[in-house]
Amino acid sequence: MAQRISRAKKKIDGQRLDRPGDLGTVLRVLYLVFNEGYSGDIDLAAEAIRLTRQLFVLTDEPEVSGLLALMLLHHARRASRTGPGGRLIPLASQDRSRWDTGLITEGVSVLQAALSRDRLGEYQAQAAIAALHADAPSTSDTDWVQIVEWYDELLALTDSPVVRLNRAVALGEADGPQAGLRALADLDPALPRHTAASAYLHERAGNLPQAAALYAEAARVATTVPERDHLTREAARVRQLL
């Protein structure tokens, strides 16, 4: 976080701060703050939501609504994302009864109003994906086909390699792991979480030795301790299945 703040300070050095700023930049900063809180300090995430609510009241931009909806839908799952000692719990294993249905309802309502404006932006598309996850009673009941379609919309807006990676995983759920692996093969292996995604898809395809090796490799290059520990446990779990 300190490095990001330092980069931000350098970026605004010499810039006048007494004039209205670019809304897109404001939204990116708010989402950055939220993500820092979402992965650790819950108060920081709550503060990002509070500020975005204020911006929502002050503006008439669908993307502000999209960002607010996205934050609410992610924050609704906050209590189920980690276990004792900060142990990371992936979406498929989360206790969905612990999800905050009030935040989900609010997030979906805000999103629907934004989408009705027919001015789609990346935050609205991301929120639509989050809403589909929130609406599903389980991973297997998730509408993966529609999620892939929303990733296609998001790619048209951003052409982001990370979005392509997430789409490959979703495609693996919608059309089978081999389809996901083919999509993943077109991406740079150095992309963050590429190895972990490959491990997951190989496991779903039944290639357990390859999956175990890839989980172990992903653990070695993980950028956070919770992620490293989670991937190490996944490698050990798959090895026990051999």
RODO-897389 format. One line per 10 residues: number of its first residue (from 0); their letters; for each residue x, y, z of C-alpha. Coordinates in steps of 0.5 Angstrom, whole numbers, plus 2048, in hexadecimal, padded with zeros to 3 digits. Example, Ala and Ser with C-alpha at 12.3 -4.5 7.8 and 13.67 -1.06 7.14 Angstrom:
<rs>
0) AS) 819/7F7/810; 81B/7FE/80E;
</rs>
This chain:
<rs>
0) MAQRISRAKK) 800/800/800; 806/805/802; 809/804/7FB; 802/805/7F7; 801/80C/7FB; 808/80E/7FA; 807/80D/7F2; 801/811/7F3; 804/816/7F6; 809/817/7F1;
10) KIDGQRLDRP) 804/816/7EB; 800/81D/7EE; 807/820/7F0; 806/827/7ED; 7FF/826/7EB; 7F9/82B/7ED; 7F5/828/7F3; 7F0/82E/7F3; 7EC/82C/7ED; 7E7/826/7EC;
20) GDLGTVLRVL) 7EA/820/7EA; 7E9/81B/7E5; 7E4/816/7E7; 7E7/810/7E4; 7ED/811/7E8; 7E9/812/7EF; 7E5/80C/7EE; 7EC/808/7ED; 7EF/80B/7F3; 7E8/809/7F7;
30) YLVFNEGYSG) 7E9/802/7F4; 7F0/801/7F6; 7EE/803/7FD; 7E9/7FE/7FD; 7ED/7F9/7FB; 7F2/7FA/800; 7ED/7FA/805; 7EA/7F4/802; 7F0/7F0/803; 7F2/7F2/80A;
40) DIDLAAEAIR) 7EF/7F8/80E; 7E7/7F8/80E; 7E7/7FF/810; 7EB/801/80A; 7E6/7FE/806; 7E0/801/809; 7E3/808/809; 7E3/807/801; 7DC/805/801; 7DA/80B/805;
50) LTRQLFVLTD) 7DE/80F/800; 7DB/80C/7FA; 7D4/80D/7FD; 7D5/814/7FD; 7D8/815/7F6; 7D2/811/7F4; 7CD/816/7F7; 7D1/81C/7F4; 7D2/819/7ED; 7CD/816/7E8;
60) EPEVSGLLAL) 7D2/811/7E5; 7D0/80A/7E4; 7D7/808/7E5; 7D7/80B/7EC; 7D1/807/7ED; 7D5/801/7EA; 7DB/802/7EF; 7D6/802/7F5; 7D2/7FC/7F3; 7D9/7F8/7F2;
70) MLLHHARRAS) 7DC/7FA/7F9; 7D5/7F8/7FC; 7D5/7F2/7F9; 7DC/7F0/7FA; 7DB/7F3/801; 7D5/7EE/802; 7DA/7E8/802; 7DF/7EB/807; 7DD/7E7/80D; 7DE/7E0/809;
80) RTGPGGRLIP) 7E5/7E2/805; 7E9/7E0/80B; 7EA/7DB/810; 7ED/7DA/817; 7F4/7DE/817; 7F3/7E1/810; 7F2/7DB/80C; 7F0/7DC/805; 7E9/7D9/803; 7E8/7D9/7FC;
90) LASQDRSRWD) 7E1/7DA/7F9; 7DF/7D3/7F8; 7E0/7D1/7FF; 7DD/7D7/802; 7D7/7D7/807; 7D2/7DB/803; 7CD/7DB/809; 7D2/7E0/80C; 7D2/7E5/806; 7CE/7EB/808;
100) TGLITEGVSV) 7C7/7EB/804; 7C6/7F2/805; 7CC/7F5/802; 7CB/7F0/7FC; 7C4/7F2/7FB; 7C6/7FA/7FB; 7CC/7F8/7F6; 7C7/7F5/7F1; 7C2/7FA/7F2; 7C8/800/7F1;
110) LQAALSRDRL) 7CB/7FC/7EB; 7C4/7FB/7E7; 7C2/802/7E8; 7C9/803/7E5; 7C9/7FE/7DF; 7C2/801/7DD; 7C5/807/7DB; 7C9/803/7D5; 7CF/807/7D6; 7D3/800/7D8;
120) GEYQAQAAIA) 7DA/801/7DB; 7DF/7FD/7DE; 7DD/7FD/7E6; 7D6/7FC/7E4; 7D8/7F5/7E0; 7DC/7F3/7E6; 7D6/7F4/7EA; 7D2/7F0/7E6; 7D7/7EA/7E6; 7D7/7EB/7EE;
130) ALHADAPSTS) 7CF/7EB/7EE; 7CF/7E5/7EA; 7D4/7E2/7F0; 7D0/7E5/7F5; 7C9/7E2/7F2; 7CC/7DB/7F2; 7CA/7D6/7F7; 7D1/7D2/7F6; 7D6/7D2/7F1; 7D3/7CD/7ED;
140) DTDWVQIVEW) 7CD/7D1/7EC; 7D0/7D7/7EA; 7CE/7D9/7E3; 7D5/7D9/7E0; 7D3/7DA/7D9; 7D0/7E1/7DB; 7D7/7E2/7DF; 7DB/7E1/7D8; 7D6/7E5/7D4; 7D7/7EB/7D9;
150) YDELLALTDS) 7DF/7EA/7D9; 7DE/7EB/7D2; 7DB/7F1/7D3; 7E0/7F3/7D8; 7E6/7F1/7D3; 7E3/7F6/7CE; 7E3/7FB/7D3; 7EA/7FA/7D5; 7EE/7F5/7D1; 7F1/7F3/7D8;
160) PVVRLNRAVA) 7F6/7ED/7D9; 7F3/7EB/7E0; 7EC/7EC/7DD; 7EE/7E6/7D8; 7F1/7E2/7DD; 7EA/7E2/7E1; 7E6/7E1/7DB; 7EB/7DB/7DA; 7E9/7D8/7E0; 7E1/7DA/7DF;
170) LGEADGPQAG) 7E2/7D7/7D9; 7E5/7D0/7DC; 7DE/7D0/7E0; 7D9/7D2/7DB; 7DC/7CD/7D5; 7E1/7C8/7D9; 7E8/7C9/7DB; 7EB/7C7/7D5; 7E8/7CE/7D2; 7EB/7D2/7D7;
180) LRALADLDPA) 7F2/7CF/7D6; 7F2/7D1/7CF; 7F0/7D8/7D1; 7F5/7D8/7D6; 7FA/7D6/7D1; 7F9/7DC/7CD; 7FC/7E0/7D3; 802/7E2/7D6; 804/7DD/7DB; 808/7E2/7DF;
190) LPRHTAASAY) 801/7E6/7E0; 7FF/7E6/7E8; 7FB/7DF/7EA; 7FC/7DC/7E3; 7FF/7D6/7E6; 7FA/7D6/7EC; 7F5/7D6/7E7; 7F8/7D1/7E2; 7F9/7CC/7E9; 7F1/7CD/7EA;
200) LHERAGNLPQ) 7EF/7CB/7E3; 7F4/7C5/7E2; 7F1/7C3/7E9; 7EA/7C3/7E6; 7EC/7C0/7E0; 7EF/7BA/7E4; 7F6/7BB/7E3; 7F8/7BB/7EA; 800/7BA/7EA; 800/7C0/7E5;
210) AAALYAEAAR) 7FB/7C4/7EA; 7FF/7C2/7F0; 806/7C5/7ED; 802/7CB/7EB; 7FF/7CD/7F1; 806/7CC/7F5; 809/7D0/7EF; 804/7D6/7F0; 805/7D5/7F8; 80C/7D7/7F7;
220) VATTVPERDH) 80B/7DD/7F3; 805/7E0/7F7; 805/7E7/7F9; 802/7E6/800; 802/7E2/805; 7FB/7DF/806; 7FB/7DE/7FE; 802/7DA/7FF; 7FF/7D6/804; 7F8/7D5/801;
230) LTREAARVRQ) 7FC/7D2/7FB; 801/7CE/7FF; 7FB/7CB/802; 7F8/7C9/7FB; 7FE/7C6/7F9; 7FE/7C1/7FF; 7F6/7C0/7FE; 7F7/7BE/7F7; 7FD/7BA/7F8; 7F9/7B6/7FD;
240) LL) 7F4/7B4/7F7; 7FA/7B1/7F3;
</rs>
